Amino acid sequence: MACAAQAVAALAAGRSLQAALDAALGAAAGEGLDPASRAAIRDIAYTTCRQLGLVRELARQVNGRPPPPKLAALQWVALSQLLEPLRAEGVIVDQAVAAGRLEPGGAAVAGFLNATLRRFVREREALLASARRNEEARWNFPKWWIELLRAEQPGAWQSILEAGNAPPPMTLRVNRRRIGVDDYLARLAADGRGARRVGPQALVLDEPCAVDALPGWREGLATVQDAGAQLAAPLLDPQPGERILDACAGPGGKTTHLLELADCRVTALDVGEARLRPVRENLARLGLGQPGGPGHPARILAGDARRPADWWDGEPFDRILVDAPCTASGIVRRHPDVRWLRRRSDLATLSRQQSEILTALWPLVRPGGKLLFASCSIFRAEGESVVDHFLASRRDAGRLDLSWHFDSGAAEAVSQLLPVATATRNHDGFFYALLERRP
Ligand SMILES: C[S@@+](CC[C@H](N)C(=O)[O-])C[C@H]1O[C@@H](n2cnc3c(N)ncnc32)[C@H](O)[C@@H]1O
């Protein structure tokens, strides 16, 4: 609990939970934590993060005055554990009190935790009912996020928030260059792993697992990728021999998908060199875009998509994918910390960056060529608004109809995919717009 609380305190101070956990676990390395303890610490921290709105409000209700940040985080972690089903309340309180005793001012800290947590246990139902009248506590999302979503999606905001709080499925993309989807399903079944098909190449596993426990992982039979993200490459529809720019490529989920679909010539660009390392690794594992492999070797470039003069060789592209940096509001079930790290003002900053990327890359599309603008966002500012604004200023750009399907169902055509988690349909939130450069 103490180690998880350290990570949660860093999250509250604005650090990504993954980075905060790596730091907290690194600091605790000398304590000889076994893999099970490390996994438990991660689990406790993520569970707290998913319920941060509720535990903060509960803490506010049981506290006379706010404790210092480190102690506050330990109290949130303990409250979050007390909210778990089948909890052993006495054990949780005792452990939190023991963790508190290790802090500076140990006896007072332990006394504070003992009193407030026992009060929660005693008055649990009344405190929960009262806390849930607060919207951040009810939904576990920041107030600005709830308000914006309610305004933009009056009929769907609640189900979107619920989908954002659901546990994410582990979704695979089968590498059709190496194996058919039915054959891979059979390989999974032979390993005792259940899965169902949710898209042309997409399978959702009944139970998530470590990637190297998957059959043929090292041989590149599959990639982990959400079913909604798997729409990007087919929507861009790469053709053999075409020159394609993947302008925001790291870590390469869509670069590799493009190369699985066609023997095209892909340039994978990303502003961060560190984001390009996994692109190279993924290409190698999947047997794609390598010298001597099938198709054309991929070009991997570090550069800013807003400044093509720094990296473009002057030859136009047949197709461009802009998988733009965004708030990641569509993938919050996979990254539950994002909601607490973002500020409403980030929307304007990111929306401006997206427009700059789109405007800078448009001249690189050959006349008659296509550009797919994508973001993993559910907010208009990072989807429709960017595209509307762009089209209003360009006479040589037109928007094409989209057509896609997840499984054997009917074709669909919406640009704004809302996140869904039902038995038959399970994907993150994305925005897609396909633009054509008129000759
Ligand atoms: C949504 S992620 C891309 C995910 C990737 N397409 C995939 O499917 O694996 C956005 C990427 O854009 C990159 N990025 C941000 N600003 C950029 C810029 N100005 N030029 C190029 N890449 C940029 C980020 O480093 C990040 O890797």
The ligand as an SDF file (V2000), in Angstrom:
LIG
                    3D

 27 29  0  0  0  0  0  0  0  0999 V2000
   -1.5360    8.5380  -31.3200 C   0  0  0  0  0  0  0  0  0  0  0  0
    0.1670    8.3260  -31.3310 S   0  0  0  0  0  0  0  0  0  0  0  0
    0.4070    7.3800  -32.7630 C   0  0  0  0  0  0  0  0  0  0  0  0
    0.1120    5.9130  -32.6070 C   0  0  0  0  0  0  0  0  0  0  0  0
    0.5940    5.0970  -33.8020 C   0  0  0  0  0  0  0  0  0  0  0  0
    0.0710    5.5920  -35.0540 N   0  0  0  0  0  0  0  0  0  0  0  0
    0.2330    3.6380  -33.6700 C   0  0  0  0  0  0  0  0  0  0  0  0
   -0.7740    3.2070  -34.2340 O   0  0  0  0  0  0  0  0  0  0  0  0
    0.9800    2.9070  -33.0100 O   0  0  0  0  0  0  0  0  0  0  0  0
    0.7280    9.9040  -31.8150 C   0  0  0  0  0  0  0  0  0  0  0  0
    2.2060    9.9860  -32.1330 C   0  0  0  0  0  0  0  0  0  0  0  0
    2.4490   11.2730  -32.6850 O   0  0  0  0  0  0  0  0  0  0  0  0
    3.7560   11.6560  -32.3710 C   0  0  0  0  0  0  0  0  0  0  0  0
    3.8390   13.1010  -32.6080 N   0  0  0  0  0  0  0  0  0  0  0  0
    3.4260   14.1150  -31.8300 C   0  0  0  0  0  0  0  0  0  0  0  0
    3.6680   15.2990  -32.4170 N   0  0  0  0  0  0  0  0  0  0  0  0
    4.2390   15.0270  -33.6070 C   0  0  0  0  0  0  0  0  0  0  0  0
    4.7270   15.8290  -34.6780 C   0  0  0  0  0  0  0  0  0  0  0  0
    4.6650   17.1590  -34.6260 N   0  0  0  0  0  0  0  0  0  0  0  0
    5.2840   15.2190  -35.7480 N   0  0  0  0  0  0  0  0  0  0  0  0
    5.3660   13.8520  -35.8060 C   0  0  0  0  0  0  0  0  0  0  0  0
    4.9210   13.0450  -34.8110 N   0  0  0  0  0  0  0  0  0  0  0  0
    4.3550   13.6230  -33.7460 C   0  0  0  0  0  0  0  0  0  0  0  0
    3.9150   11.2160  -30.9260 C   0  0  0  0  0  0  0  0  0  0  0  0
    5.2870   11.0620  -30.6110 O   0  0  0  0  0  0  0  0  0  0  0  0
    3.1460    9.8910  -30.9320 C   0  0  0  0  0  0  0  0  0  0  0  0
    4.0330    8.8260  -31.1360 O   0  0  0  0  0  0  0  0  0  0  0  0
  1  2  1  0
  2  3  1  0
  2 10  1  0
  3  4  1  0
  4  5  1  0
  5  6  1  0
  5  7  1  0
  7  8  2  0
  7  9  1  0
 10 11  1  0
 11 12  1  0
 11 26  1  0
 12 13  1  0
 13 14  1  0
 13 24  1  0
 14 15  1  0
 14 23  1  0
 15 16  2  0
 16 17  1  0
 17 18  1  0
 17 23  2  0
 18 19  1  0
 18 20  2  0
 20 21  1  0
 21 22  2  0
 22 23  1  0
 24 25  1  0
 24 26  1  0
 26 27  1  0
M  CHG  2   2   1   9  -1
M  END
$$$$
